[in-house]
Each structure stands twice: as C-alpha cells, then as structure tokens.
C-alpha cells in the first residue's frame, strides 16, 4: 500500500501531538515534583510538593488522556480514518 501525502501529514500530526504530551508528562512527573520541595507554600491546605506528587500529577495525567482522545478523534475525522460507530 502506497502512503499518500495525506497519510504522512496525519502521521506527522500524530507524532507531534504525542511528543508534546509526553513532554508535559515528563515535566509533571519528574521536573515539577523534584523542584516542588524547594517551593514552600501551601496549596489547598497541603504543602505544594506533597499535593503535586499525590494529586496534581494524577489530574494532569487525566487531562492528557482526555485531550489526546478528543484531539485524535477530531484528527481521525479530518483525515477520513475515523471508526464508524455501530
């Protein structure tokens, strides 16, 4: 099967989206939690480092999954590769 320019564009957009979201995941998982212990302020009644490690990261992960699914559904429809609902 020969891939068209439209397929290549779809794949480039998919890789760009995945790279950006993985970068956000890395920053939230490792960078922010590591440096959060130096920040000494209270966030929702808890130290920021504890909140970021225990709750904030999970909220960001859920937002990443939601955003990826929504964006990929739109991109699938835009490029004509959406799955038909039964």
Secondary structure, DSSP 8 states (H G I E B T S, - for coil): ----HHHHHHHHHHHHHHHHHHHHHHIIIIIIHHHHTT---EETTEEHHHHIIIIIHHHHHHHHHHHHHHHHHHHHHHHT------
